[in-house]
Amino acid sequence: MQAAIQRSQVKLEALRQEVITATEAFRSRSRFFVTQSGNGWAVVSASNNRVYGRNTSYAQAVRYAQSLERAIDAKTLPVVAVVKVRQVGESATRWCSLLALLFIVAAAAVQS
């Protein structure tokens, strides 16, 4: 009986260490972290410690933090793509304008 209790305590301690490691890994790569706040859990920004949400359970708070991460990533990536497309479009417009100007100058030179 005592051996079973000790094995259970060892497993519990290993699980605690795993949770601590996973929490630190999540904090190091995330824009948000979850911390205990009153009788619930708060989702806090890692950069400025601003509270973005409160949940009653830890699992809900983690899911909310992950959804915020996905929302930020979804908003960030298309903006970069649009900027690149816009730059290519502006470049093409400039080249077309330059070519049209050259045709006008050439036509004026031929007529004179």
DAGICOR-V284805 format. One record per residue. N is the residue number from 1. SS is DSSP state (~ for helix, > for strand, _ for the rest). PSI is psi in whole degrees, -180 to 180 (* if undefined). NEAR is the number of other ideal C-beta (glycine too) atoms within 10 Angstrom. Layout:
BEGIN
<<N;SS;PSI;NEAR> <N;SS;PSI;NEAR>>
END
This chain:
BEGIN
<<1;_;-46;5> <2;~;-39;6> <3;~;-39;7> <4;~;-39;8> <5;~;-42;9> <6;~;-42;10> <7;~;-40;10> <8;~;-40;10> <9;~;-38;10> <10;~;-43;10> <11;~;-40;10> <12;~;-42;10> <13;~;-40;10> <14;~;-41;10> <15;~;-40;10> <16;~;-44;10> <17;~;-39;10> <18;~;-41;10> <19;~;-43;10> <20;~;-44;10> <21;~;-45;10> <22;~;-39;10> <23;~;-44;13> <24;~;-40;11> <25;~;-41;10> <26;~;-44;15> <27;~;-37;13> <28;~;-29;9> <29;~;3;9> <30;_;153;15> <31;_;-14;13> <32;>;156;24> <33;>;161;19> <34;>;130;24> <35;>;155;13> <36;>;136;10> <37;>;109;14> <38;_;-123;7> <39;_;18;7> <40;>;-156;14> <41;>;140;22> <42;>;141;18> <43;>;119;24> <44;>;142;19> <45;>;136;15> <46;_;-24;14> <47;_;-39;8> <48;_;11;6> <49;_;28;9> <50;_;137;10> <51;>;124;11> <52;>;-13;13> <53;>;159;17> <54;>;138;15> <55;>;158;18> <56;_;-28;10> <57;_;154;10> <58;~;-42;13> <59;~;-42;11> <60;~;-40;16> <61;~;-41;24> <62;~;-44;18> <63;~;-39;14> <64;~;-42;18> <65;~;-41;25> <66;~;-38;15> <67;~;-36;13> <68;~;-41;17> <69;~;-48;14> <70;~;-40;10> <71;~;-42;10> <72;~;-43;12> <73;~;-39;10> <74;~;-35;9> <75;~;-30;9> <76;~;-46;9> <77;~;-47;10> <78;~;-31;9> <79;~;-42;9> <80;~;-43;9> <81;~;-42;9> <82;~;-40;10> <83;~;-42;10> <84;~;-43;10> <85;~;-42;10> <86;~;-40;10> <87;~;-40;10> <88;~;-42;10> <89;~;-42;10> <90;~;-39;10> <91;~;-44;10> <92;~;-40;10> <93;~;-41;10> <94;~;-43;10> <95;~;-41;10> <96;~;-41;10> <97;~;-42;10> <98;~;-42;10> <99;~;-43;10> <100;~;-41;10> <101;~;-40;10> <102;~;-41;10> <103;~;-41;10> <104;~;-44;10> <105;~;-41;10> <106;~;-42;10> <107;~;-39;10> <108;~;-38;9> <109;~;-37;8> <110;~;-38;7> <111;~;-24;6> <112;_;*;5>>
END
